[in-house]
Amino acid sequence: MTTRAFDRTAKVASVVEMYESVSANAQPVVMAVTIRDDREQAVFTASKTIDAARFSASRGVPFRFELPLATLPTGEYLLTFDAKAGSATARRQVRFAVR
């Protein structure tokens, strides 16, 4: 079972596995991370570029993100990962709560 409600003192990380197409040359991926509150206001944003050289022979690489729970007030949130490599994009979202 996946827990999605956390105490502010907890250390919680999310891992997203990224894959690049085997039919294209590897290229850098820009990963944007956004956390929105229940009013849809962005309360956290960050981005990181993952160098193309980090992609393994399987063309995959994990992206690890530690949730900034200590900085978030009690409430419901939406965590969004937006990956962009050239013209290709992908988005993954998950809801979580801080108690």
N, C-alpha and C positions, 0 to 999 in steps of 0.2 A: 504494500500500500504506500502511496506517495503522500507525504505530509506537505501541506501547503499553507499552514498557519504556524507562525514562528514567534517566539519571544524576541524582544529587541536585543537581548543579550546573546542570542544564538549566533553561531558561525555557520552560515549556509552558503553553499556555492552551487551554481548551475553550470552544467557542461553541455555545450552544443557541438556536435560533430559536423564539420563542414567537409564537403567533397567537391572536387572540381571535375569537369567532364574529361573523360579519357580521350575524346576526339579533338581537344583543343590544348594549346600550350598553357602550362600553368601561369597564372598571373596573380598579382596581389589581390587580397580581399579586404575591403573595408567593412568592419563590423561595427554597427551603431547599436548602442544599448539605450533603451529608454524605459523609465518607470513612470507610470501615470497613476494618479490617485483616483478615487471614486468619482471625482468631479471632472475627470479626464484632463487634469492639469499635469504637465510634466514636472516631476519632482526630482528627477535624476536623468542626466544624459551624459554619455561618453562615447567615444569611438576609438577604434584601434585598427591599424593596418597590419594585416598578417602577410608577411613576405611570401612570395611564390615558392621560395626555396624550402619553406617549412612543410610543404605538402609531400607526403611520403609516396612510395611507389603505388600505394593503393589510392592515391590522390586525395587522402583524407587527413584532416588535422583537427584536434579538439580545441575548442575555445572555452576557457574557464572564466567565470565571472562570479565574484563574491558579492552577494547582496548586501547593500549598506544598511542593514536593519537598525543599527544604533542611531542612525540619522533620520529614520522614518517614524512619524507618529503612528499610533494605533489606527488601523483601518485596512481597507481593501485596496489592492494594487494590481496593475497589469504590467507585466514585464515583457518587453518586446525586443527581439533581436532582428535587425535588418542587415543582411549581408549583400554586398555588391562587388562583383568582379566584372569589369568591363561593362557590357550591357545586361549581363545576367544578374538577377536579384532573387533573394529568398527571404521569407519572413516566418518567424516562429514566435508564438505568444503563449504566456502562461499566467494565470491569475494566482495570487497569493495574498495572505493576510498577515498583518503584524498585530500581536496582542500585547 
